[in-house]
Amino acid sequence: MRDGGEAQLATDVPLEVDSDPEDEDAPDDDALDDRRTDIDNPNHEEDLGGGLSYPNNIVHALQVLKERDLKKRMRTILRKLVTLNGGKPRIPEARQEYINISSYVPTPAQEQILKMGLNCHFITRPRPTDKRREMELLIDSILNLQERGALQKTDAIQPLLLAEALTDRGRYRSGIVSKEMRAAAKELKRVAGVTVHRADKTAAFVLINTQEYHEKLDAILANLTKFERLTSNPGEDIKREANRTIEAINAATNAVHLPIISGDFGPGYLYGNVKTHKQGNPLRPIISQCPTPTYQLAKRLYAILTQYVPDCYCVASSAEFLQRIKDARGEGVIASMDVESLFTNVPVDETIDLIADRVYKDETTPDLNIPEQALLTLFAICTERAPFTTHRRHMYLQRMARRWARPWAYSLPTFTWE
């Protein structure tokens, strides 16, 4: 049983559930009389062994009643599960709250915060540059609205917004993370030779030796057929080229409006989630493109593409998948395919051609009032022109026109499979 009386079930066998609603563990009258005697006599002490004893008073009686109530509630829950599932339920094994494959042994306080896992929300203080970027985007939006006659601004609004960008507001303290736990987390972050990342396929932290983590990333980047090292950041050139195309699209049609890219941006960054469920604990490489100039553009393209993605072999949720299985009534075979490095092996050039055919040549899809060549240019910018940095502070560009972690890239495998 966990702290606070929460039950922890860690079995993987069918649970036998009693059909008798009565509690067979209920004490007889003599036992209740003895308990009443103990409660009425707070000076009565029971020997615990080893020279320890405690007064068998109201506190002990309440603890007994608490445990008895927990058993009854668990029995009620299990009966409901039997009714819903039509049979005896199987309770999954308790998940491992954090995984340690490093040589470091965390302190009890560090273990406590690691066991909270990634599903626990930690309030973090935003970076000053993030707020500054948001204020600059807000100012640009106000100026654009003023040019279209949608609003009028005063001369004081811009200095006020820039001053607000330097102001730190809010209380960024978690109510469940104590001061001691925050200190333990900072201490863990300062431990030399240990890197904390998330596990792949599960919401848990992983402790891995930093040298091993860097060596696995270096092995991924050593593939010269997929990565090209850069000597400068092409971010400004990418932004100018994208804006020229966006302006041409906005001038050609009023049906679709794409926002102009403005503000300061940086390259993406490479990291890896540890595949603890596979032998050797390989890394799943991920390139986060959130800081790049084309990130918001890629999200907009994804929203445009969604209506063109074939859905005859897709499901929107696990609930829909379960419903389809029930409707099949046992006919057919369910199979699962494990594709190694799916996103990095999608033929993007071929897939973009498939997208163009479906958007512009398929008579069953709605018309898109964007010039075909302009849309393909934006696709190429979002897939081929996205630099990123690594743990060595080097800058790379991924070759073969393949991108990871792009907001619109998740639609590419669907088009390919179709």
DRENDO-1510 file (C-alpha; in Angstrom, 1 decimal, always signed):
<recs>
REC; n; res; u; v; w
REC; 1; MET; +0.0; +0.0; +0.0 .
REC; 2; ARG; +1.4; +3.4; -0.9 .
REC; 3; ASP; +1.5; +6.4; +1.4 .
REC; 4; GLY; -1.9; +8.0; +2.0 .
REC; 5; GLY; -3.7; +4.6; +1.8 .
REC; 6; GLU; -3.7; +4.3; -2.0 .
REC; 7; ALA; -3.7; +0.7; -3.0 .
REC; 8; GLN; -0.9; -0.6; -5.3 .
REC; 9; LEU; -1.9; -3.7; -7.2 .
REC; 10; ALA; +1.0; -5.4; -9.0 .
REC; 11; THR; -0.4; -8.7; -10.2 .
REC; 12; ASP; -0.8; -10.1; -13.6 .
REC; 13; VAL; -3.1; -13.0; -12.9 .
REC; 14; PRO; -7.0; -13.1; -12.9 .
REC; 15; LEU; -8.3; -11.7; -9.6 .
REC; 16; GLU; -10.8; -13.8; -7.7 .
REC; 17; VAL; -13.7; -11.6; -6.8 .
REC; 18; ASP; -16.1; -12.7; -4.1 .
REC; 19; SER; -19.8; -12.7; -5.0 .
REC; 20; ASP; -20.8; -12.3; -1.3 .
REC; 21; PRO; -21.3; -8.6; -0.6 .
REC; 22; GLU; -20.7; -9.3; +3.1 .
REC; 23; ASP; -17.2; -8.7; +4.4 .
REC; 24; GLU; -16.0; -12.1; +5.5 .
REC; 25; ASP; -13.2; -10.5; +7.5 .
REC; 26; ALA; -15.7; -8.7; +9.8 .
REC; 27; PRO; -14.7; -9.3; +13.5 .
REC; 28; ASP; -17.0; -11.2; +15.8 .
REC; 29; ASP; -18.6; -9.6; +18.9 .
REC; 30; ASP; -15.8; -10.7; +21.2 .
REC; 31; ALA; -13.2; -9.0; +19.1 .
REC; 32; LEU; -15.3; -5.8; +19.0 .
REC; 33; ASP; -15.6; -5.9; +22.7 .
REC; 34; ASP; -11.8; -6.2; +23.1 .
REC; 35; ARG; -11.3; -3.3; +20.7 .
REC; 36; ARG; -13.8; -1.1; +22.7 .
REC; 37; THR; -11.9; -2.0; +25.9 .
REC; 38; ASP; -8.6; -0.9; +24.2 .
REC; 39; ILE; -10.1; +2.4; +23.1 .
REC; 40; ASP; -11.6; +3.1; +26.5 .
REC; 41; ASN; -8.3; +2.3; +28.2 .
REC; 42; PRO; -5.7; +4.6; +26.5 .
REC; 43; ASN; -3.1; +3.5; +29.1 .
REC; 44; HIS; -3.2; -0.1; +27.8 .
REC; 45; GLU; +0.0; -0.8; +25.8 .
REC; 46; GLU; +0.7; -3.6; +23.4 .
REC; 47; ASP; +4.3; -5.0; +23.1 .
REC; 48; LEU; +5.7; -4.7; +19.6 .
REC; 49; GLY; +8.9; -6.6; +20.4 .
REC; 50; GLY; +12.4; -5.2; +20.7 .
REC; 51; GLY; +11.5; -3.1; +23.7 .
REC; 52; LEU; +8.9; -1.0; +21.7 .
REC; 53; SER; +5.3; -0.5; +22.7 .
REC; 54; TYR; +2.4; +1.8; +21.7 .
REC; 55; PRO; -0.8; +2.8; +23.4 .
REC; 56; ASN; -3.7; +0.9; +21.8 .
REC; 57; ASN; -5.9; +4.0; +21.7 .
REC; 58; ILE; -8.1; +5.8; +19.3 .
REC; 59; VAL; -5.4; +6.3; +16.7 .
REC; 60; HIS; -4.8; +2.6; +16.4 .
REC; 61; ALA; -8.5; +1.9; +16.1 .
REC; 62; LEU; -8.9; +4.5; +13.3 .
REC; 63; GLN; -6.0; +2.9; +11.4 .
REC; 64; VAL; -7.7; -0.5; +11.6 .
REC; 65; LEU; -11.0; +1.0; +10.4 .
REC; 66; LYS; -9.2; +2.8; +7.5 .
REC; 67; GLU; -7.6; -0.4; +6.3 .
REC; 68; ARG; -10.9; -2.3; +6.5 .
REC; 69; ASP; -12.7; +0.4; +4.6 .
REC; 70; LEU; -10.0; +0.3; +1.9 .
REC; 71; LYS; -10.5; -3.5; +1.5 .
REC; 72; LYS; -14.2; -3.0; +1.1 .
REC; 73; ARG; -13.8; -0.2; -1.5 .
REC; 74; MET; -11.3; -2.3; -3.5 .
REC; 75; ARG; -13.8; -5.2; -3.5 .
REC; 76; THR; -16.5; -3.0; -4.8 .
REC; 77; ILE; -14.3; -1.6; -7.6 .
REC; 78; LEU; -13.3; -5.1; -8.7 .
REC; 79; ARG; -17.0; -6.2; -8.8 .
REC; 80; LYS; -17.7; -3.2; -11.1 .
REC; 81; LEU; -14.8; -4.2; -13.3 .
REC; 82; VAL; -16.2; -7.8; -13.6 .
REC; 83; THR; -19.6; -6.4; -14.6 .
REC; 84; LEU; -18.1; -4.0; -17.2 .
REC; 85; ASN; -15.7; -6.5; -18.7 .
REC; 86; GLY; -17.9; -9.6; -18.5 .
REC; 87; GLY; -15.3; -11.6; -16.7 .
REC; 88; LYS; -12.4; -11.5; -14.3 .
REC; 89; PRO; -10.2; -8.5; -14.9 .
REC; 90; ARG; -6.4; -8.7; -15.2 .
REC; 91; ILE; -4.6; -5.9; -13.3 .
REC; 92; PRO; -1.4; -4.9; -15.1 .
REC; 93; GLU; +1.9; -4.9; -13.3 .
REC; 94; ALA; +2.9; -1.6; -11.7 .
REC; 95; ARG; +5.0; +0.5; -14.0 .
REC; 96; GLN; +8.6; +1.3; -13.2 .
REC; 97; GLU; +8.5; +4.9; -12.1 .
REC; 98; TYR; +12.1; +5.7; -13.2 .
REC; 99; ILE; +14.8; +3.6; -14.8 .
REC; 100; ASN; +18.5; +3.8; -13.8 .
REC; 101; ILE; +21.0; +2.4; -16.3 .
REC; 102; SER; +23.8; +4.6; -15.1 .
REC; 103; SER; +26.5; +3.9; -12.5 .
REC; 104; TYR; +25.0; +6.6; -10.2 .
REC; 105; VAL; +22.8; +5.8; -7.2 .
REC; 106; PRO; +20.3; +8.5; -6.5 .
REC; 107; THR; +19.6; +9.7; -3.0 .
REC; 108; PRO; +16.2; +9.0; -1.4 .
REC; 109; ALA; +15.1; +12.6; -2.0 .
REC; 110; GLN; +16.2; +12.4; -5.7 .
REC; 111; GLU; +14.3; +9.1; -6.0 .
REC; 112; GLN; +11.2; +10.7; -4.6 .
REC; 113; ILE; +11.1; +13.3; -7.4 .
REC; 114; LEU; +12.1; +10.9; -10.1 .
REC; 115; LYS; +9.2; +8.6; -9.1 .
REC; 116; MET; +6.7; +11.3; -9.9 .
REC; 117; GLY; +7.4; +10.6; -13.5 .
REC; 118; LEU; +6.6; +12.7; -16.6 .
REC; 119; ASN; +2.9; +12.6; -16.0 .
REC; 120; CYS; +3.4; +14.8; -13.0 .
REC; 121; HIS; +3.2; +18.5; -14.1 .
REC; 122; PHE; +6.1; +20.6; -12.9 .
REC; 123; ILE; +5.7; +24.4; -13.1 .
REC; 124; THR; +8.7; +25.9; -14.8 .
REC; 125; ARG; +9.7; +29.5; -15.1 .
REC; 126; PRO; +9.6; +30.7; -18.7 .
REC; 127; ARG; +12.8; +31.9; -20.3 .
REC; 128; PRO; +13.0; +35.7; -20.8 .
REC; 129; THR; +13.7; +35.3; -24.5 .
REC; 130; ASP; +10.3; +33.4; -24.9 .
REC; 131; LYS; +8.3; +36.3; -23.5 .
REC; 132; ARG; +10.3; +38.8; -25.6 .
REC; 133; ARG; +9.6; +36.8; -28.7 .
REC; 134; GLU; +5.9; +36.7; -27.9 .
REC; 135; MET; +5.7; +40.4; -27.4 .
REC; 136; GLU; +7.5; +41.1; -30.7 .
REC; 137; LEU; +5.0; +38.8; -32.5 .
REC; 138; LEU; +2.1; +40.7; -30.7 .
REC; 139; ILE; +3.5; +44.0; -31.8 .
REC; 140; ASP; +3.8; +42.8; -35.4 .
REC; 141; SER; +0.2; +41.6; -35.3 .
REC; 142; ILE; -1.0; +44.9; -34.0 .
REC; 143; LEU; +0.9; +46.8; -36.8 .
REC; 144; ASN; -0.6; +44.4; -39.4 .
REC; 145; LEU; -4.1; +45.0; -38.1 .
REC; 146; GLN; -3.5; +48.8; -38.1 .
REC; 147; GLU; -2.4; +48.7; -41.7 .
REC; 148; ARG; -5.6; +46.9; -42.7 .
REC; 149; GLY; -7.7; +49.4; -40.8 .
REC; 150; ALA; -8.9; +46.9; -38.2 .
REC; 151; LEU; -7.7; +49.0; -35.2 .
REC; 152; GLN; -5.8; +52.1; -34.2 .
REC; 153; LYS; -2.9; +52.1; -31.8 .
REC; 154; THR; -1.4; +54.7; -29.6 .
REC; 155; ASP; +2.3; +55.6; -29.7 .
REC; 156; ALA; +2.7; +54.4; -26.1 .
REC; 157; ILE; +1.6; +50.8; -26.8 .
REC; 158; GLN; +4.9; +49.6; -28.3 .
REC; 159; PRO; +7.2; +50.8; -25.4 .
REC; 160; LEU; +4.7; +49.4; -22.9 .
REC; 161; LEU; +4.7; +46.0; -24.5 .
REC; 162; LEU; +8.5; +45.9; -24.7 .
REC; 163; ALA; +8.7; +46.9; -21.0 .
REC; 164; GLU; +6.3; +44.1; -20.2 .
REC; 165; ALA; +8.6; +41.6; -22.0 .
REC; 166; LEU; +11.2; +42.4; -19.3 .
REC; 167; THR; +8.8; +41.9; -16.4 .
REC; 168; ASP; +8.7; +38.7; -14.4 .
REC; 169; ARG; +5.1; +38.0; -13.3 .
REC; 170; GLY; +3.5; +35.0; -11.7 .
REC; 171; ARG; +4.4; +32.5; -9.0 .
REC; 172; TYR; +6.2; +29.6; -10.6 .
REC; 173; ARG; +6.1; +27.2; -7.6 .
REC; 174; SER; +4.6; +23.8; -7.7 .
REC; 175; GLY; +2.3; +22.9; -4.8 .
REC; 176; ILE; +3.4; +19.2; -4.8 .
REC; 177; VAL; +7.1; +19.7; -5.1 .
REC; 178; SER; +8.6; +20.7; -1.8 .
REC; 179; LYS; +11.7; +22.9; -1.2 .
REC; 180; GLU; +13.7; +19.8; -0.4 .
REC; 181; MET; +12.7; +18.0; -3.6 .
REC; 182; ARG; +13.6; +21.1; -5.7 .
REC; 183; ALA; +17.0; +21.1; -4.0 .
REC; 184; ALA; +17.4; +17.4; -4.7 .
REC; 185; ALA; +16.5; +17.9; -8.4 .
REC; 186; LYS; +19.2; +20.7; -8.7 .
REC; 187; GLU; +21.7; +18.4; -7.0 .
REC; 188; LEU; +20.9; +15.6; -9.4 .
REC; 189; LYS; +21.3; +18.0; -12.4 .
REC; 190; ARG; +24.8; +19.0; -11.1 .
REC; 191; VAL; +26.0; +15.3; -10.9 .
REC; 192; ALA; +28.9; +14.9; -13.3 .
REC; 193; GLY; +28.7; +12.1; -15.8 .
REC; 194; VAL; +24.9; +11.5; -15.5 .
REC; 195; THR; +22.2; +12.6; -18.0 .
REC; 196; VAL; +18.5; +12.5; -17.2 .
REC; 197; HIS; +16.2; +12.0; -20.2 .
REC; 198; ARG; +12.8; +10.4; -20.8 .
REC; 199; ALA; +12.2; +6.8; -21.7 .
REC; 200; ASP; +10.8; +5.9; -25.1 .
REC; 201; LYS; +7.3; +4.5; -25.1 .
REC; 202; THR; +6.7; +5.3; -21.4 .
REC; 203; ALA; +6.3; +8.4; -19.3 .
REC; 204; ALA; +9.3; +7.7; -17.0 .
REC; 205; PHE; +12.7; +9.3; -16.4 .
REC; 206; VAL; +15.9; +7.5; -17.4 .
REC; 207; LEU; +19.3; +8.0; -15.8 .
REC; 208; ILE; +22.1; +7.2; -18.3 .
REC; 209; ASN; +25.8; +7.7; -18.2 .
REC; 210; THR; +26.6; +10.9; -20.1 .
REC; 211; GLN; +29.5; +9.4; -22.0 .
REC; 212; GLU; +27.3; +6.5; -23.2 .
REC; 213; TYR; +24.6; +9.0; -24.2 .
REC; 214; HIS; +27.0; +11.2; -26.2 .
REC; 215; GLU; +28.6; +8.2; -27.9 .
REC; 216; LYS; +25.2; +6.9; -29.2 .
REC; 217; LEU; +24.3; +10.4; -30.5 .
REC; 218; ASP; +27.7; +10.6; -32.2 .
REC; 219; ALA; +27.1; +7.2; -33.9 .
REC; 220; ILE; +23.8; +8.5; -35.3 .
REC; 221; LEU; +25.4; +11.7; -36.6 .
REC; 222; ALA; +28.3; +9.7; -38.2 .
REC; 223; ASN; +26.0; +8.6; -41.0 .
REC; 224; LEU; +27.2; +11.1; -43.7 .
REC; 225; THR; +24.4; +10.0; -46.1 .
REC; 226; LYS; +21.9; +11.5; -43.8 .
REC; 227; PHE; +23.7; +14.5; -42.1 .
REC; 228; GLU; +25.7; +17.4; -43.4 .
REC; 229; ARG; +27.7; +19.6; -41.0 .
REC; 230; LEU; +27.3; +23.4; -41.5 .
REC; 231; THR; +29.6; +26.2; -40.8 .
REC; 232; SER; +26.9; +28.9; -40.4 .
REC; 233; ASN; +23.3; +29.3; -39.5 .
REC; 234; PRO; +21.1; +29.6; -42.6 .
REC; 235; GLY; +18.1; +30.7; -40.6 .
REC; 236; GLU; +17.8; +34.3; -42.0 .
REC; 237; ASP; +18.0; +33.0; -45.6 .
REC; 238; ILE; +15.3; +30.4; -44.9 .
REC; 239; LYS; +13.0; +33.1; -43.4 .
REC; 240; ARG; +13.5; +35.5; -46.4 .
REC; 241; GLU; +12.8; +32.7; -48.9 .
REC; 242; ALA; +9.7; +31.5; -47.0 .
REC; 243; ASN; +8.3; +35.0; -46.7 .
REC; 244; ARG; +8.7; +35.7; -50.4 .
REC; 245; THR; +6.7; +32.6; -51.1 .
REC; 246; ILE; +4.1; +33.4; -48.5 .
REC; 247; GLU; +3.7; +36.9; -49.9 .
REC; 248; ALA; +3.1; +35.5; -53.4 .
REC; 249; ILE; +0.5; +33.1; -52.0 .
REC; 250; ASN; -1.3; +35.8; -50.1 .
REC; 251; ALA; -1.3; +38.1; -53.2 .
REC; 252; ALA; -2.7; +35.3; -55.4 .
REC; 253; THR; -5.7; +34.3; -53.3 .
REC; 254; ASN; -7.9; +35.6; -50.5 .
REC; 255; ALA; -9.2; +32.2; -49.5 .
REC; 256; VAL; -6.0; +31.1; -47.6 .
REC; 257; HIS; -3.9; +33.5; -45.6 .
REC; 258; LEU; -0.5; +32.5; -44.3 .
REC; 259; PRO; +1.2; +34.6; -41.6 .
REC; 260; ILE; +4.5; +36.3; -42.4 .
REC; 261; ILE; +7.4; +34.9; -40.4 .
REC; 262; SER; +8.8; +37.6; -38.1 .
REC; 263; GLY; +10.9; +37.7; -35.0 .
REC; 264; ASP; +14.2; +36.1; -33.8 .
REC; 265; PHE; +14.7; +32.4; -34.3 .
REC; 266; GLY; +17.4; +29.8; -33.8 .
REC; 267; PRO; +18.2; +26.3; -35.0 .
REC; 268; GLY; +16.6; +23.2; -33.8 .
REC; 269; TYR; +18.3; +20.8; -31.5 .
REC; 270; LEU; +19.0; +17.0; -31.4 .
REC; 271; TYR; +18.3; +14.8; -28.5 .
REC; 272; GLY; +17.4; +11.1; -28.0 .
REC; 273; ASN; +14.9; +9.2; -26.0 .
REC; 274; VAL; +16.3; +6.0; -24.5 .
REC; 275; LYS; +14.6; +2.8; -25.7 .
REC; 276; THR; +14.8; +0.8; -22.5 .
REC; 277; HIS; +12.5; -1.8; -23.9 .
REC; 278; LYS; +15.1; -2.9; -26.5 .
REC; 279; GLN; +18.4; -4.7; -26.0 .
REC; 280; GLY; +21.4; -2.3; -25.7 .
REC; 281; ASN; +19.2; +0.7; -24.8 .
REC; 282; PRO; +19.5; +2.4; -28.2 .
REC; 283; LEU; +18.3; +6.0; -28.7 .
REC; 284; ARG; +15.3; +7.3; -30.7 .
REC; 285; PRO; +16.8; +10.5; -32.2 .
REC; 286; ILE; +14.5; +13.5; -32.2 .
REC; 287; ILE; +15.1; +16.9; -33.7 .
REC; 288; SER; +13.0; +19.5; -32.1 .
REC; 289; GLN; +12.3; +22.3; -34.5 .
REC; 290; CYS; +10.3; +24.6; -32.1 .
REC; 291; PRO; +12.9; +27.4; -32.2 .
REC; 292; THR; +13.2; +27.5; -36.0 .
REC; 293; PRO; +11.5; +30.1; -38.3 .
REC; 294; THR; +9.5; +27.5; -40.2 .
REC; 295; TYR; +7.9; +25.8; -37.1 .
REC; 296; GLN; +4.6; +27.8; -37.1 .
REC; 297; LEU; +4.5; +27.6; -40.9 .
REC; 298; ALA; +4.8; +23.8; -40.7 .
REC; 299; LYS; +1.9; +23.8; -38.2 .
REC; 300; ARG; -0.2; +25.8; -40.6 .
REC; 301; LEU; +0.6; +23.5; -43.5 .
REC; 302; TYR; -0.4; +20.5; -41.3 .
REC; 303; ALA; -3.8; +22.1; -40.7 .
REC; 304; ILE; -4.2; +22.6; -44.4 .
REC; 305; LEU; -3.2; +19.0; -45.2 .
REC; 306; THR; -5.4; +17.3; -42.7 .
REC; 307; GLN; -8.5; +17.4; -44.9 .
REC; 308; TYR; -6.6; +15.6; -47.7 .
REC; 309; VAL; -5.2; +12.8; -45.6 .
REC; 310; PRO; -6.8; +9.5; -46.6 .
REC; 311; ASP; -8.7; +8.0; -43.6 .
REC; 312; CYS; -10.1; +4.8; -44.9 .
REC; 313; TYR; -7.3; +2.8; -43.1 .
REC; 314; CYS; -6.9; +5.2; -40.2 .
REC; 315; VAL; -8.6; +5.6; -36.8 .
REC; 316; ALA; -9.0; +8.8; -34.9 .
REC; 317; SER; -8.7; +7.2; -31.4 .
REC; 318; SER; -8.3; +3.9; -29.5 .
REC; 319; ALA; -12.0; +4.0; -28.8 .
REC; 320; GLU; -12.8; +3.9; -32.6 .
REC; 321; PHE; -10.3; +1.1; -33.0 .
REC; 322; LEU; -12.0; -1.0; -30.3 .
REC; 323; GLN; -15.4; -0.3; -31.9 .
REC; 324; ARG; -14.1; -1.5; -35.3 .
REC; 325; ILE; -12.8; -4.7; -33.6 .
REC; 326; LYS; -16.2; -5.3; -32.0 .
REC; 327; ASP; -18.0; -4.7; -35.3 .
REC; 328; ALA; -15.7; -7.3; -37.0 .
REC; 329; ARG; -17.3; -10.0; -34.8 .
REC; 330; GLY; -14.1; -12.1; -34.7 .
REC; 331; GLU; -13.5; -12.1; -38.5 .
REC; 332; GLY; -10.0; -11.5; -39.9 .
REC; 333; VAL; -6.6; -11.4; -38.3 .
REC; 334; ILE; -5.1; -8.5; -36.2 .
REC; 335; ALA; -1.4; -8.0; -36.9 .
REC; 336; SER; +1.1; -5.4; -35.7 .
REC; 337; MET; +4.0; -4.2; -37.7 .
REC; 338; ASP; +7.1; -2.6; -36.2 .
REC; 339; VAL; +8.7; -0.2; -38.7 .
REC; 340; GLU; +12.3; +0.7; -37.8 .
REC; 341; SER; +12.9; +4.4; -38.0 .
REC; 342; LEU; +9.7; +5.1; -39.7 .
REC; 343; PHE; +9.9; +8.9; -40.1 .
REC; 344; THR; +13.5; +8.9; -41.2 .
REC; 345; ASN; +12.8; +6.3; -43.9 .
REC; 346; VAL; +9.8; +7.9; -45.5 .
REC; 347; PRO; +10.6; +8.9; -49.1 .
REC; 348; VAL; +9.7; +12.6; -48.7 .
REC; 349; ASP; +10.2; +13.7; -52.3 .
REC; 350; GLU; +7.9; +10.9; -53.5 .
REC; 351; THR; +5.4; +11.6; -50.8 .
REC; 352; ILE; +5.2; +15.3; -51.6 .
REC; 353; ASP; +4.4; +14.3; -55.2 .
REC; 354; LEU; +1.6; +12.0; -53.8 .
REC; 355; ILE; +0.3; +15.0; -51.8 .
REC; 356; ALA; +0.3; +17.2; -54.9 .
REC; 357; ASP; -1.6; +14.6; -56.9 .
REC; 358; ARG; -4.2; +14.2; -54.2 .
REC; 359; VAL; -4.7; +18.0; -53.6 .
REC; 360; TYR; -4.6; +19.2; -57.2 .
REC; 361; LYS; -5.5; +16.2; -59.4 .
REC; 362; ASP; -8.0; +14.2; -57.3 .
REC; 363; GLU; -11.5; +15.1; -58.2 .
REC; 364; THR; -12.9; +13.8; -54.9 .
REC; 365; THR; -11.0; +16.3; -52.8 .
REC; 366; PRO; -11.9; +20.0; -52.3 .
REC; 367; ASP; -10.0; +22.6; -54.3 .
REC; 368; LEU; -7.1; +24.4; -52.6 .
REC; 369; ASN; -6.7; +28.0; -53.7 .
REC; 370; ILE; -2.9; +28.0; -53.4 .
REC; 371; PRO; -0.7; +27.8; -56.5 .
REC; 372; GLU; +0.8; +24.3; -56.7 .
REC; 373; GLN; +4.4; +25.4; -57.2 .
REC; 374; ALA; +4.2; +27.8; -54.3 .
REC; 375; LEU; +2.9; +25.1; -52.0 .
REC; 376; LEU; +5.6; +22.6; -53.1 .
REC; 377; THR; +8.2; +25.3; -52.4 .
REC; 378; LEU; +6.9; +25.7; -48.8 .
REC; 379; PHE; +7.0; +21.9; -48.4 .
REC; 380; ALA; +10.6; +21.8; -49.5 .
REC; 381; ILE; +11.6; +24.7; -47.2 .
REC; 382; CYS; +10.0; +22.9; -44.2 .
REC; 383; THR; +11.6; +19.5; -45.0 .
REC; 384; GLU; +15.0; +20.3; -46.5 .
REC; 385; ARG; +16.0; +23.6; -44.9 .
REC; 386; ALA; +15.8; +23.0; -41.1 .
REC; 387; PRO; +19.3; +23.2; -39.4 .
REC; 388; PHE; +19.8; +21.8; -35.9 .
REC; 389; THR; +22.5; +21.8; -33.2 .
REC; 390; THR; +23.9; +18.9; -31.2 .
REC; 391; HIS; +25.4; +18.3; -27.8 .
REC; 392; ARG; +28.8; +19.2; -29.3 .
REC; 393; ARG; +27.5; +22.6; -30.3 .
REC; 394; HIS; +27.9; +21.7; -33.9 .
REC; 395; MET; +25.3; +22.6; -36.5 .
REC; 396; TYR; +24.0; +20.0; -39.0 .
REC; 397; LEU; +21.5; +19.8; -41.8 .
REC; 398; GLN; +19.7; +16.5; -42.5 .
REC; 399; ARG; +20.0; +15.2; -46.0 .
REC; 400; MET; +17.8; +13.1; -48.2 .
REC; 401; ALA; +14.9; +15.6; -47.6 .
REC; 402; ARG; +13.7; +13.9; -44.5 .
REC; 403; ARG; +12.8; +15.7; -41.3 .
REC; 404; TRP; +11.9; +14.5; -37.8 .
REC; 405; ALA; +9.6; +16.1; -35.4 .
REC; 406; ARG; +8.0; +18.4; -37.9 .
REC; 407; PRO; +4.3; +19.3; -37.1 .
REC; 408; TRP; +3.1; +18.4; -40.6 .
REC; 409; ALA; +5.5; +15.4; -41.1 .
REC; 410; TYR; +3.1; +13.1; -39.2 .
REC; 411; SER; +0.8; +13.1; -42.3 .
REC; 412; LEU; +3.6; +11.9; -44.6 .
REC; 413; PRO; +3.7; +8.2; -43.5 .
REC; 414; THR; -0.1; +8.1; -44.0 .
REC; 415; PHE; +0.2; +9.3; -47.6 .
REC; 416; THR; +3.0; +6.8; -48.2 .
REC; 417; TRP; +1.1; +3.8; -46.8 .
REC; 418; GLU; -2.0; +4.8; -48.8 .
</recs>
